[in-house]
């Protein structure tokens, strides 16, 4: 690794692009020089408080500009910063704080009535001071120590606390830049939360490239943001966010946006057709927390093929179809009661439990091993059915879950948004019968409930429980 890579990325950016905007919070811009001064001052204050290298810092705040400053101070002071979802119920947030075992806690929350079982981290206000003219500290960093922690989505089990080093984030950002050009004067909008690695990765991409990280007002509609003359040039989003723009009749290419990076699973055919004629470079991506976000990306296409493996990553398909990954972006491991566990095989591969097919044109992600179920002796991968339903005219989003069945063991049930159910169900069912095996065609179609927040990962278990309750209620009414 070169000397430049061992230097704090903010310090390096402040030297190269001192007057370029590093951060935009609403309408307020902060240059790299000013941000460097703020972080240096915060480092001095934390040292005076008694913060020590190796301490753990938990960040549970809605103030995302503050999170950026705390993260950069943590890098300088050799702290491990765990970013938590601040909108969780008190009990859930308290449970994650306990699992993170921080020495210091940054939050606006009081967690009233919730006991932390004798665990009492010292508390900081969420917004650090933004003044001072302190000499830089911690300019040379150790890139391989635990630096950040995020909880996995827990879509197929209990969330795990994944730890990353700065080297992981650095390699992730450099690899991304090989596919997505980014530099001074560009603006990447942070509409994904920092408590997911996909949002966290944006900080390091912008720092290394000299680009500006835009943190829009959370109340501002995405449609207004992308139409602004000073709006983002780059945007990471999930399909649901972009679908809202389509439904509102708002285009993406009426502002400054050049690149849209889409994450998530199968995209509705109507969304792809709406994006195609617009003058925006649309990319789809496969990534995971354990690989510091992006692994493979490529131009959006109806088959969901990811054409390019990014530098610093390796990927192969196991004989059973599972996707295996390794490389410079591979995380340090899971924190389990203060012990670090890195679940790799003898050759250093991480088993993702995602299923895929790798051919000359690229990777197709087929679904999760955990989601597969058996119906009448046949294996069913719900993501395959979802991909077909997503192509049906009018469908905005869909999830297929198994529901217990006395004859077949389990049967697929589809929860669908965008159609008038039950009226449209027979047309969709007939359309599917022409395209997939009969045992895969759901017999029942239910409305997918509206969700709040940013749906980065489908939570299948609650939807399976909901479908079971809805069918039971329907049976009682009959």
LOZAFI-708169 format. One record per residue (C-alpha): x, y, z; residue in one letter. Coordinates in pm, whole numbers. Layout:
// LOZAFI-708169
+--------+--------+--------+---+
|      x |      y |      z | r |
+--------+--------+--------+---+
|      X |      Y |      Z | a |
...
+--------+--------+--------+---+
This chain:
// LOZAFI-708169
+--------+--------+--------+---+
|      x |      y |      z | r |
+--------+--------+--------+---+
|      0 |      0 |      0 | x |
|    135 |    347 |    -88 | x |
|    208 |    620 |    165 | x |
|    -91 |    820 |     40 | x |
|   -322 |    531 |    125 | x |
|   -201 |    530 |    486 | x |
|   -294 |    896 |    531 | x |
|   -638 |    996 |    661 | x |
|   -851 |   1050 |    348 | x |
|   -993 |   1377 |    484 | x |
|   -648 |   1520 |    553 | x |
|   -538 |   1421 |    205 | x |
|   -851 |   1570 |     44 | x |
|   -811 |   1897 |    238 | x |
|   -459 |   1928 |    101 | x |
|   -555 |   1854 |   -259 | x |
|   -897 |   2025 |   -283 | x |
|   -917 |   2265 |     13 | x |
|  -1195 |   2490 |   -124 | x |
|  -1401 |   2218 |   -291 | x |
|  -1728 |   2133 |   -110 | x |
|  -1690 |   1815 |     90 | x |
|  -2031 |   1807 |    251 | x |
|  -2369 |   1962 |    181 | x |
|  -2629 |   1952 |    456 | x |
|  -2946 |   2092 |    310 | x |
|  -2838 |   2429 |    166 | x |
|  -2521 |   2460 |    380 | x |
|  -2190 |   2360 |    221 | x |
|  -1868 |   2273 |    405 | x |
|  -1534 |   2269 |    225 | x |
|  -1270 |   2002 |    275 | x |
|  -1054 |   2258 |    458 | x |
|  -1334 |   2347 |    699 | x |
|  -1433 |   1987 |    756 | x |
|  -1070 |   1903 |    832 | x |
|  -1061 |   2178 |   1096 | x |
|  -1388 |   2059 |   1250 | x |
|  -1269 |   1700 |   1275 | x |
|   -932 |   1801 |   1421 | x |
|  -1112 |   2006 |   1687 | x |
|  -1344 |   1716 |   1766 | x |
|  -1045 |   1484 |   1801 | x |
|   -886 |   1716 |   2056 | x |
|  -1208 |   1739 |   2256 | x |
|  -1255 |   1364 |   2259 | x |
|   -898 |   1313 |   2377 | x |
|   -965 |   1557 |   2662 | x |
|  -1273 |   1354 |   2757 | x |
|  -1051 |   1049 |   2795 | x |
|  -1135 |    861 |   2477 | x |
|   -863 |    601 |   2412 | x |
|   -749 |    410 |   2102 | x |
|   -946 |     88 |   2076 | x |
|  -1257 |    234 |   2242 | x |
|  -1590 |    163 |   2076 | x |
|  -1828 |    443 |   1979 | x |
|  -2198 |    380 |   1910 | x |
|  -2372 |    629 |   1679 | x |
|  -2751 |    631 |   1715 | x |
|  -2852 |    965 |   1571 | x |
|  -3067 |   1101 |   1286 | x |
|  -2807 |   1374 |   1225 | x |
|  -2619 |   1227 |    931 | x |
|  -2383 |   1523 |    900 | x |
|  -2282 |   1454 |   1260 | x |
|  -2226 |   1087 |   1178 | x |
|  -1977 |   1184 |    906 | x |
|  -1777 |   1395 |   1152 | x |
|  -1783 |   1129 |   1425 | x |
|  -1670 |    863 |   1178 | x |
|  -1376 |   1073 |   1061 | x |
|  -1274 |   1149 |   1419 | x |
|  -1296 |    778 |   1498 | x |
|  -1056 |    704 |   1212 | x |
|   -804 |    955 |   1349 | x |
|   -831 |    835 |   1710 | x |
|   -833 |    462 |   1626 | x |
|  -1185 |    405 |   1755 | x |
|  -1438 |    153 |   1627 | x |
|  -1763 |    332 |   1535 | x |
|  -2083 |    125 |   1523 | x |
|  -2362 |    298 |   1328 | x |
|  -2711 |    207 |   1453 | x |
|  -3060 |    263 |   1317 | x |
|  -3192 |    547 |   1538 | x |
|  -3555 |    495 |   1437 | x |
|  -3585 |    154 |   1606 | x |
|  -3815 |    113 |   1905 | x |
|  -3642 |    179 |   2237 | x |
|  -3613 |   -187 |   2331 | x |
|  -3464 |   -288 |   1993 | x |
|  -3215 |     -1 |   1997 | x |
|  -3114 |    -80 |   2356 | x |
|  -3058 |   -444 |   2260 | x |
|  -2824 |   -343 |   1976 | x |
|  -2638 |   -101 |   2202 | x |
|  -2583 |   -383 |   2448 | x |
|  -2456 |   -612 |   2172 | x |
|  -2222 |   -342 |   2041 | x |
|  -2075 |   -286 |   2392 | x |
|  -1962 |     74 |   2329 | x |
|  -1753 |    283 |   2566 | x |
|  -1923 |    595 |   2431 | x |
|  -2272 |    661 |   2294 | x |
|  -2379 |    941 |   2060 | x |
|  -2756 |    989 |   2051 | x |
|  -3050 |   1223 |   2103 | x |
|  -3257 |    936 |   2240 | x |
|  -3332 |    892 |   2610 | x |
|  -3440 |    525 |   2585 | x |
|  -3694 |    589 |   2860 | x |
|  -3794 |    289 |   3064 | x |
|  -3533 |     64 |   2901 | x |
|  -3266 |    -93 |   3120 | x |
|  -2927 |   -169 |   2972 | x |
|  -2863 |   -436 |   3238 | x |
|  -2601 |   -237 |   3421 | x |
|  -2424 |   -135 |   3101 | x |
|  -2368 |    240 |   3106 | x |
|  -2168 |    393 |   2821 | x |
|  -2077 |    760 |   2853 | x |
|  -2299 |    989 |   2648 | x |
|  -2217 |   1257 |   2392 | x |
|  -2450 |   1505 |   2225 | x |
|  -2515 |   1410 |   1864 | x |
|  -2386 |   1726 |   1696 | x |
|  -2014 |   1786 |   1759 | x |
|  -1874 |   2141 |   1783 | x |
|  -1790 |   2299 |   1447 | x |
|  -1526 |   2550 |   1551 | x |
|  -1160 |   2555 |   1651 | x |
|   -827 |   2567 |   1475 | x |
|   -649 |   2263 |   1615 | x |
|   -346 |   2101 |   1462 | x |
|   -434 |   1780 |   1279 | x |
|   -394 |   1460 |   1482 | x |
|   -389 |   1100 |   1369 | x |
|   -300 |   1189 |   1010 | x |
|   -127 |    854 |    958 | x |
|   -372 |    575 |   1019 | x |
|   -353 |    201 |   1071 | x |
|   -581 |     63 |    802 | x |
|   -634 |   -293 |    927 | x |
|   -782 |   -243 |   1274 | x |
|  -1160 |   -263 |   1337 | x |
|  -1296 |     74 |   1227 | x |
|  -1671 |     52 |   1155 | x |
|  -1950 |   -179 |   1257 | x |
|  -2296 |   -226 |   1105 | x |
|  -2565 |   -479 |   1177 | x |
|  -2665 |   -703 |    889 | x |
|  -3024 |   -681 |    767 | x |
|  -3133 |   -995 |    948 | x |
|  -3369 |  -1081 |    661 | x |
|  -3312 |  -1454 |    723 | x |
|  -3221 |  -1457 |   1092 | x |
|  -3090 |  -1250 |   1382 | x |
|  -2883 |   -949 |   1264 | x |
|  -2508 |   -990 |   1308 | x |
|  -2262 |   -713 |   1391 | x |
|  -2018 |   -699 |   1099 | x |
|  -1687 |   -516 |   1148 | x |
|  -1484 |   -352 |    870 | x |
|  -1142 |   -196 |    851 | x |
|  -1054 |    126 |    672 | x |
|   -865 |    -88 |    420 | x |
|  -1196 |   -260 |    336 | x |
|  -1371 |     72 |    273 | x |
|  -1074 |    209 |     80 | x |
|  -1061 |    -92 |   -152 | x |
|  -1438 |    -78 |   -200 | x |
|  -1426 |    289 |   -298 | x |
|  -1137 |    246 |   -541 | x |
|  -1305 |    -47 |   -711 | x |
|  -1631 |    142 |   -747 | x |
|  -1451 |    436 |   -907 | x |
|  -1321 |    208 |  -1182 | x |
|  -1680 |    170 |  -1301 | x |
|  -1834 |    499 |  -1188 | x |
|  -1615 |    805 |  -1258 | x |
|  -1630 |   1054 |   -970 | x |
|  -1428 |   1366 |   -895 | x |
|  -1419 |   1724 |   -763 | x |
|  -1737 |   1912 |   -851 | x |
|  -1949 |   1596 |   -849 | x |
|  -2221 |   1548 |   -587 | x |
|  -2338 |   1210 |   -459 | x |
|  -2670 |   1224 |   -275 | x |
|  -2687 |   1018 |     43 | x |
|  -3048 |    899 |     38 | x |
|  -2952 |    557 |    176 | x |
|  -2897 |    534 |    553 | x |
|  -2547 |    515 |    699 | x |
|  -2644 |    222 |    921 | x |
|  -2636 |      9 |    603 | x |
|  -2302 |    -47 |    434 | x |
|  -2440 |     79 |    100 | x |
|  -2492 |    422 |    256 | x |
|  -2169 |    414 |    454 | x |
|  -1968 |    341 |    139 | x |
|  -2066 |    678 |    -14 | x |
|  -1862 |    866 |    247 | x |
|  -1539 |    700 |    140 | x |
|  -1610 |    721 |   -233 | x |
|  -1651 |   1097 |   -205 | x |
|  -1350 |   1148 |     23 | x |
|  -1112 |    958 |   -203 | x |
|  -1239 |   1129 |   -520 | x |
|  -1270 |   1485 |   -388 | x |
|  -1646 |   1479 |   -454 | x |
|  -1919 |   1630 |   -239 | x |
|  -2144 |   1414 |    -23 | x |
|  -2493 |   1563 |    -37 | x |
|  -2711 |   1504 |    269 | x |
|  -3055 |   1629 |    167 | x |
|  -3324 |   1736 |    408 | x |
|  -3506 |   1412 |    500 | x |
|  -3840 |   1583 |    436 | x |
|  -3745 |   1683 |     84 | x |
|  -3900 |   1461 |   -187 | x |
|  -3651 |   1280 |   -407 | x |
|  -3833 |   1417 |   -713 | x |
|  -3743 |   1773 |   -610 | x |
|  -3384 |   1679 |   -533 | x |
|  -3307 |   1528 |   -874 | x |
|  -3468 |   1822 |  -1059 | x |
|  -3264 |   2084 |   -870 | x |
|  -3002 |   2270 |  -1076 | x |
|  -2765 |   2206 |   -786 | x |
|  -2887 |   1851 |   -732 | x |
|  -2683 |   1532 |   -736 | x |
|  -2472 |   1410 |  -1024 | x |
|  -2472 |   1062 |   -867 | x |
|  -2741 |    875 |   -679 | x |
|  -2765 |    534 |   -509 | x |
|  -3119 |    409 |   -456 | x |
|  -3341 |    105 |   -435 | x |
|  -3610 |     38 |   -693 | x |
|  -3897 |    139 |   -464 | x |
|  -3758 |    493 |   -435 | x |
|  -3732 |    527 |   -813 | x |
|  -4076 |    374 |   -865 | x |
|  -4223 |    661 |   -666 | x |
|  -4073 |    904 |   -918 | x |
|  -4216 |    705 |  -1205 | x |
|  -4560 |    699 |  -1046 | x |
|  -4545 |   1076 |   -995 | x |
|  -4452 |   1129 |  -1359 | x |
|  -4111 |   1279 |  -1266 | x |
|  -3810 |   1210 |  -1487 | x |
|  -3455 |   1158 |  -1362 | x |
|  -3281 |   1351 |  -1639 | x |
|  -3427 |   1697 |  -1579 | x |
|  -3150 |   1804 |  -1341 | x |
|  -2780 |   1722 |  -1307 | x |
|  -2804 |   1348 |  -1252 | x |
|  -2561 |   1147 |  -1464 | x |
|  -2538 |    812 |  -1283 | x |
|  -2799 |    609 |  -1098 | x |
|  -2681 |    301 |   -908 | x |
|  -2975 |     69 |   -834 | x |
|  -2964 |   -198 |   -568 | x |
|  -3216 |   -460 |   -474 | x |
|  -3369 |   -758 |   -649 | x |
|  -3574 |   -789 |   -968 | x |
|  -3695 |   -463 |  -1117 | x |
|  -4045 |   -417 |  -1263 | x |
|  -4044 |   -427 |  -1641 | x |
|  -4230 |    -96 |  -1653 | x |
|  -3956 |     70 |  -1450 | x |
|  -3687 |    -51 |  -1690 | x |
|  -3886 |     73 |  -1988 | x |
|  -3932 |    411 |  -1819 | x |
|  -3558 |    442 |  -1746 | x |
|  -3436 |    330 |  -2088 | x |
|  -3490 |    652 |  -2292 | x |
|  -3362 |    886 |  -2020 | x |
|  -3014 |   1035 |  -2050 | x |
|  -2890 |    884 |  -1723 | x |
|  -2635 |    605 |  -1690 | x |
|  -2830 |    341 |  -1494 | x |
|  -2633 |     60 |  -1328 | x |
|  -2753 |   -236 |  -1125 | x |
|  -2545 |   -383 |   -849 | x |
|  -2491 |   -695 |   -640 | x |
|  -2330 |   -642 |   -304 | x |
|  -2340 |   -746 |     59 | x |
|  -2243 |   -615 |    399 | x |
|  -1961 |   -866 |    434 | x |
|  -1796 |   -733 |    115 | x |
|  -1824 |   -363 |    206 | x |
|  -2108 |   -306 |    -46 | x |
|  -2056 |   -347 |   -424 | x |
|  -1917 |   -670 |   -568 | x |
|  -2051 |   -678 |   -925 | x |
|  -2230 |   -411 |  -1126 | x |
|  -2330 |   -340 |  -1482 | x |
|  -2575 |   -162 |  -1713 | x |
|  -2940 |   -216 |  -1626 | x |
|  -3104 |   -492 |  -1831 | x |
|  -3426 |   -693 |  -1824 | x |
|  -3248 |  -1016 |  -1725 | x |
|  -3066 |   -864 |  -1428 | x |
|  -2723 |   -972 |  -1554 | x |
|  -2431 |   -804 |  -1375 | x |
|  -2156 |   -765 |  -1631 | x |
|  -1850 |   -656 |  -1434 | x |
|  -1664 |   -778 |  -1128 | x |
|  -1511 |   -475 |   -958 | x |
|  -1139 |   -461 |   -870 | x |
|  -1046 |   -588 |   -525 | x |
|  -1312 |   -859 |   -536 | x |
|  -1316 |  -1226 |   -633 | x |
|  -1630 |  -1429 |   -702 | x |
|  -1706 |  -1787 |   -802 | x |
|  -2000 |  -2027 |   -800 | x |
|  -1981 |  -2340 |   -582 | x |
|  -2100 |  -2677 |   -720 | x |
|  -2433 |  -2635 |   -539 | x |
|  -2487 |  -2294 |   -702 | x |
|  -2391 |  -2079 |   -402 | x |
|  -2205 |  -1751 |   -467 | x |
|  -1865 |  -1738 |   -293 | x |
|  -1666 |  -1415 |   -252 | x |
|  -1334 |  -1295 |   -116 | x |
|  -1084 |  -1014 |   -172 | x |
|   -959 |   -687 |    -27 | x |
|  -1311 |   -571 |     57 | x |
|  -1395 |   -879 |    266 | x |
|  -1489 |   -775 |    617 | x |
|  -1292 |   -849 |    934 | x |
|  -1565 |  -1071 |   1075 | x |
|  -1866 |  -1078 |   1305 | x |
|  -1838 |   -947 |   1658 | x |
|  -1977 |  -1215 |   1889 | x |
|  -1958 |  -1121 |   2255 | x |
|  -1634 |   -932 |   2206 | x |
|  -1475 |  -1210 |   1999 | x |
|  -1417 |  -1168 |   1625 | x |
|  -1540 |  -1458 |   1409 | x |
|  -1458 |  -1469 |   1039 | x |
|  -1661 |  -1752 |    884 | x |
|  -1450 |  -1853 |    583 | x |
|  -1371 |  -2189 |    428 | x |
|  -1020 |  -2330 |    405 | x |
|   -947 |  -2132 |     89 | x |
|  -1061 |  -1801 |    237 | x |
|  -1399 |  -1784 |     58 | x |
|  -1705 |  -1635 |    226 | x |
|  -2021 |  -1834 |    156 | x |
|  -2293 |  -1577 |     85 | x |
|  -2593 |  -1817 |     84 | x |
|  -2696 |  -1640 |   -236 | x |
|  -2753 |  -1857 |   -541 | x |
|  -2621 |  -1750 |   -878 | x |
|  -2528 |  -1843 |  -1233 | x |
|  -2201 |  -1712 |  -1379 | x |
|  -2159 |  -1708 |  -1756 | x |
|  -1956 |  -1515 |  -2012 | x |
|  -2202 |  -1223 |  -2009 | x |
|  -2194 |  -1191 |  -1630 | x |
|  -2364 |  -1295 |  -1308 | x |
|  -2733 |  -1365 |  -1252 | x |
|  -2836 |  -1373 |   -886 | x |
|  -3109 |  -1635 |   -852 | x |
|  -3208 |  -1593 |   -488 | x |
|  -3126 |  -1696 |   -132 | x |
|  -3067 |  -2054 |    -23 | x |
|  -3257 |  -1963 |    295 | x |
|  -3567 |  -1868 |     94 | x |
|  -3599 |  -2193 |   -101 | x |
|  -3888 |  -2420 |      1 | x |
|  -4046 |  -2747 |   -116 | x |
|  -4400 |  -2771 |   -254 | x |
|  -4529 |  -3116 |   -344 | x |
|  -4173 |  -3247 |   -365 | x |
|  -4053 |  -2968 |   -596 | x |
|  -3793 |  -2706 |   -501 | x |
|  -3923 |  -2350 |   -535 | x |
|  -3705 |  -2040 |   -541 | x |
|  -3939 |  -1747 |   -468 | x |
|  -3710 |  -1490 |   -632 | x |
|  -3760 |  -1663 |   -969 | x |
|  -4137 |  -1620 |   -940 | x |
|  -4094 |  -1260 |   -820 | x |
|  -3879 |  -1178 |  -1123 | x |
|  -4158 |  -1291 |  -1357 | x |
|  -4435 |  -1118 |  -1163 | x |
|  -4228 |   -797 |  -1171 | x |
|  -4255 |   -802 |  -1552 | x |
|  -4635 |   -805 |  -1551 | x |
|  -4784 |   -468 |  -1651 | x |
|  -4877 |   -255 |  -1351 | x |
|  -4680 |   -445 |  -1088 | x |
|  -4476 |   -213 |   -867 | x |
|  -4334 |   -462 |   -618 | x |
|  -4393 |   -823 |   -521 | x |
|  -4285 |  -1079 |   -264 | x |
|  -4353 |  -1454 |   -280 | x |
|  -4366 |  -1648 |     49 | x |
|  -4451 |  -2008 |    142 | x |
|  -4769 |  -2081 |    334 | x |
|  -4846 |  -2420 |    490 | x |
|  -5073 |  -2641 |    284 | x |
|  -5229 |  -2973 |    390 | x |
|  -5184 |  -3134 |     46 | x |
|  -4851 |  -2994 |    -79 | x |
|  -4672 |  -2913 |    247 | x |
|  -4624 |  -2552 |    140 | x |
|  -4761 |  -2345 |   -147 | x |
|  -4635 |  -2013 |   -288 | x |
|  -4845 |  -1705 |   -212 | x |
|  -4777 |  -1373 |   -388 | x |
|  -4810 |  -1035 |   -219 | x |
|  -4829 |   -771 |   -492 | x |
|  -4833 |   -391 |   -503 | x |
|  -4968 |   -199 |   -802 | x |
|  -5258 |   -423 |   -907 | x |
|  -5627 |   -412 |   -816 | x |
|  -5665 |   -735 |   -625 | x |
|  -5846 |   -968 |   -634 | x |
|  -5981 |   -848 |   -973 | x |
|  -5643 |   -863 |  -1152 | x |
|  -5537 |  -1195 |   -998 | x |
|  -5678 |  -1426 |  -1267 | x |
|  -5508 |  -1231 |  -1547 | x |
|  -5172 |  -1247 |  -1370 | x |
|  -5219 |  -1617 |  -1293 | x |
|  -5295 |  -1699 |  -1658 | x |
|  -4995 |  -1490 |  -1774 | x |
|  -4762 |  -1677 |  -1536 | x |
|  -4885 |  -2020 |  -1650 | x |
|  -4744 |  -1944 |  -1999 | x |
|  -4399 |  -1868 |  -1856 | x |
|  -4319 |  -2087 |  -1554 | x |
|  -4399 |  -2439 |  -1437 | x |
|  -4750 |  -2483 |  -1301 | x |
|  -4636 |  -2581 |   -951 | x |
|  -4457 |  -2246 |   -923 | x |
|  -4763 |  -2035 |  -1009 | x |
|  -4916 |  -1891 |   -691 | x |
|  -5282 |  -1973 |   -644 | x |
|  -5339 |  -1681 |   -407 | x |
|  -5253 |  -1311 |   -467 | x |
|  -5273 |  -1067 |   -177 | x |
|  -5207 |   -692 |   -161 | x |
|  -4855 |   -609 |    -44 | x |
|  -4885 |   -367 |    248 | x |
|  -4735 |    -21 |    229 | x |
|  -4398 |      6 |    403 | x |
|  -4236 |    302 |    575 | x |
|  -3873 |    405 |    558 | x |
|  -3621 |    276 |    305 | x |
|  -3687 |    -92 |    212 | x |
|  -3329 |   -201 |    146 | x |
|  -3401 |   -565 |    218 | x |
|  -3724 |   -761 |    213 | x |
|  -3822 |   -890 |    554 | x |
|  -3986 |  -1215 |    445 | x |
|  -4079 |  -1367 |    779 | x |
|  -4327 |  -1093 |    878 | x |
|  -4484 |  -1110 |    531 | x |
|  -4513 |  -1488 |    556 | x |
|  -4688 |  -1447 |    891 | x |
|  -4916 |  -1179 |    744 | x |
|  -5012 |  -1400 |    449 | x |
|  -5090 |  -1687 |    685 | x |
|  -5316 |  -1464 |    897 | x |
|  -5491 |  -1318 |    593 | x |
|  -5564 |  -1662 |    447 | x |
|  -5685 |  -1791 |    781 | x |
|  -5920 |  -1493 |    815 | x |
|  -6048 |  -1547 |    460 | x |
|  -6112 |  -1912 |    542 | x |
|  -6310 |  -1819 |    853 | x |
|  -6522 |  -1572 |    655 | x |
|  -6611 |  -1847 |    409 | x |
+--------+--------+--------+---+
